[in-house]
């Protein structure tokens, strides 16, 4: 099941950033990347939870 992308450029930028980081550093822990993205893009805790679910589901 995929989740629709929430409104807002910050969450979209975070998804792009995580994707780029994972290509450059595939060994990096996903939770650590999401935490870093939340800080970098000033995301809410709810956005962080969404982001983690989103990247996990699209990782398959």
N, C-alpha and C positions, 0 to 999 in steps of 0.2 A: 504494500500500500504506500503510495507516495503522498506527501503532504503538499498542499499548494504553498507557494512561496508567499510569505507575509509581505505586507506593504513596507516600503522603506528602503532607501538606498543602503543604509548601514548593514542590514542583514544580507543583502545581495553582495555587497563588497566583502563581507566576512566569508561568504560561501566561495567567492572567487579566490580570496586570499588563502583559505584552507586548501583549496584545490591546487593552487600553485605550490604551496608549502609541501603538500603530500607528494607532488611530482618531484620536487627537488630533494626532499628528505622523507622517503617512504617509511623509514624506521621510527619516525617521531610518533609518540603516543597520541592517539586521536583526542582523548580527553584533554591532554595538555594543550593541543592546538586549539580546541574549542575555548578553553579557558583564556588562552592568549588572545584569541579573536574577540572575545567578549570585552576584554580590557582595551584592546587596540581600537575597536569600533564602538565602544561605549554602549554595549548591548545590555538589555535588562535580563534578569534571571530567566524570565519566561522565554526570551529570545534565545538565550543560551541553551535551554532545554530543547527548544525546537531545532536549533542548529545541530546539536548532537544527534538527535533522532534522524534529521535530514541526511547528514553525512553518513551515518551508519547504514541507513536504508539504501543509499545510492552507492555504497561501497561494494555491493554484491555483484 
